[in-house]
């Protein structure tokens, strides 16, 4: 039976996290593994809670994401 490496596992989790991004131009996800390969955190680019972004305005988008 084939198992993906821990690095591939983390990349797949990061890709899944990126699907939560609201940014229509660039979706980014991240996964941090601890030394024992347990997941320390997942994240993605997007607006902070309660903030609405005009995604077409590049300068505004860059300040907030």
C-alpha positions in Angstrom: 0.0 0.0 0.0 1.3 3.4 -1.0 1.3 6.3 1.6 2.1 9.9 0.7 5.1 11.4 2.4 4.6 13.9 5.3 5.7 16.7 2.9 3.1 15.7 0.3 0.4 15.4 3.1 1.2 18.9 4.2 1.1 20.2 0.6 -2.3 18.6 0.1 -3.7 20.1 3.3 -2.3 23.5 2.2 -4.0 23.2 -1.2 -7.3 22.3 0.5 -6.9 25.3 2.8 -6.3 27.6 -0.2 -9.8 26.7 -1.4 -11.2 28.9 1.4 -9.5 32.0 0.1 -11.8 34.8 -1.1 -9.1 36.3 -3.3 -10.1 35.6 -7.0 -6.6 36.4 -8.2 -4.3 34.3 -6.1 -5.4 31.6 -3.7 -2.7 30.6 -1.1 -2.8 28.0 1.6 -0.3 27.0 4.3 0.2 24.0 6.5 2.7 23.8 9.4 3.8 20.5 10.7 5.4 19.9 14.1 8.6 17.8 14.5 6.4 14.8 15.1 4.5 15.5 11.8 1.3 16.5 13.6 -0.5 19.6 12.2 0.4 22.7 14.1 -1.7 25.0 11.9 -3.5 25.6 8.6 -4.2 29.0 7.0 -5.1 30.8 3.8 -5.1 34.3 2.4 -8.2 36.4 2.8 -9.8 39.3 4.5 -9.7 39.6 8.3 -13.1 38.9 9.9 -15.5 41.8 9.4 -13.5 43.4 6.6 -14.8 43.7 3.1 -12.3 44.0 0.3 -12.7 45.4 -3.2 -10.7 42.5 -4.8 -10.3 44.5 -8.1 -8.3 47.2 -6.3 -4.8 45.8 -6.1 -3.5 48.3 -3.7 -6.4 47.8 -1.3 -6.1 44.1 -1.6 -2.4 44.1 -0.8 -2.9 46.1 2.4 -5.4 43.7 3.8 -4.3 40.2 2.7 
